[in-house]
Amino acid sequence: MKMDITEDDGVVKVGLMGRLDTPGVDAVETRFTAAVVPRAARAVVDLSGVEFIGSLGLRMFITIARALNRRNGRMILYAPQPFVAQVFETASLGDIIPVKPDATSAVAAAKA
Amino acid sequence: MAGAPTESSPRIDLRLAATRQGFAAGFDELRRGLDALPLDARARFSVELIFEEVVANLVRHGTRTDAPTTTLSLEVVLRDDAVQLTFLDDGVPFDPRSRPDPAPATDLEHAEVGGRGLMLIRSVSRTLEYARTPEGQNRLSVAVTRDATSGPRMSDGARSGV
C-alpha cells in the first residue's frame, strides 16, 4: 500500500495506491491520520489506485472523516474503481463521506 | 451447494494461523491461487472480500484464550455458476447470520465506526450457511455467483490444479 500527500491552494491531496485490506490499512492509517487530522485539513482522497477495500478500510475513512469534522476540516473521496464504489454503496456511507467522480469536483467540494 | 462441480473442479486449499502474520500470508496464498482460476472480476473481488472479513473477524474477535493457537482452513471450489468457499476454524463459536447490520448512518457523529464486515459478506453472497461441528469448529459455507461467460478463459495452468 502506497500513499502520496501533496498540497495545493489549501487542499491536501492524498493519493492511495494498492489494497485497503487489513495489512494495507495497517500500513497507512497512522501516517494518513497524522497527515490530515492535526492540521484540520480540507482533504481530497484519490481512490483511483485502490484495487480493494474491506470493512477495516471503511472504518479508517469514517474515523478520519469524523476527526476532521470535529475540527472543522473535511474529507472528500473521489474516483473509486467500480467494485470499491460498490462497497461504499453497500455500506451506505455516501451521505456522510462524499464520494465524487473526479478530482475537480472533489476539490470544489473540499473548498465549498 | 451451488451447482455441480466443473469438469476438472479447480480448487484451492489453504490453512493459516489466526494471527496477523498468518492472515497476511494466507491472503497472499489465496490471491496466487485465484490468479490461476478462470474467475470474472466481480466474483474474484467478492471472494477476496469474504476472505478479508471472515479472517479479520476471527483474528480480532474469535481466537481462543484456552488454546495455544487458533487455526483456519479454507477450501475454494469452482463450480459451473458459482465459487464455493468453506471456512473451518477452531475459534470461539460464532454464527455470522445472527448479527444484524448496523443502523444506516445519518451523520458522521452518529455513524457506527465498525460492524460492516458481515454486511459486506451478505451483500456479495448467494448463500451463507453456518454450523458448529461436533468437533467444536465453526463451519461457514458461502457461495458467490460466478459469470462463467465473462471471466478469463480456463488456462492450462488452472486445469492442472492449484
Boltz contact constraints between the chains, C-beta under 6 A:
constraints:
  - contact:
      token1: [A, 21]
      token2: [B, 52]
      max_distance: 6.0
  - contact:
      token1: [A, 22]
      token2: [B, 56]
      max_distance: 6.0
  - contact:
      token1: [A, 23]
      token2: [B, 24]
      max_distance: 6.0
  - contact:
      token1: [A, 54]
      token2: [B, 52]
      max_distance: 6.0
  - contact:
      token1: [A, 54]
      token2: [B, 53]
      max_distance: 6.0
  - contact:
      token1: [A, 55]
      token2: [B, 116]
      max_distance: 6.0
  - contact:
      token1: [A, 55]
      token2: [B, 117]
      max_distance: 6.0
  - contact:
      token1: [A, 55]
      token2: [B, 120]
      max_distance: 6.0
  - contact:
      token1: [A, 58]
      token2: [B, 116]
      max_distance: 6.0
  - contact:
      token1: [A, 59]
      token2: [B, 113]
      max_distance: 6.0
  - contact:
      token1: [A, 59]
      token2: [B, 114]
      max_distance: 6.0
  - contact:
      token1: [A, 62]
      token2: [B, 111]
      max_distance: 6.0
  - contact:
      token1: [A, 62]
      token2: [B, 113]
      max_distance: 6.0
  - contact:
      token1: [A, 65]
      token2: [B, 108]
      max_distance: 6.0
  - contact:
      token1: [A, 66]
      token2: [B, 108]
      max_distance: 6.0
  - contact:
      token1: [A, 69]
      token2: [B, 108]
      max_distance: 6.0
  - contact:
      token1: [A, 83]
      token2: [B, 45]
      max_distance: 6.0
  - contact:
      token1: [A, 90]
      token2: [B, 123]
      max_distance: 6.0
  - contact:
      token1: [A, 91]
      token2: [B, 116]
      max_distance: 6.0
  - contact:
      token1: [A, 92]
      token2: [B, 104]
      max_distance: 6.0
  - contact:
      token1: [A, 96]
      token2: [B, 105]
      max_distance: 6.0
  - contact:
      token1: [A, 96]
      token2: [B, 107]
      max_distance: 6.0
  - contact:
      token1: [A, 96]
      token2: [B, 108]
      max_distance: 6.0
  - contact:
      token1: [A, 96]
      token2: [B, 111]
      max_distance: 6.0
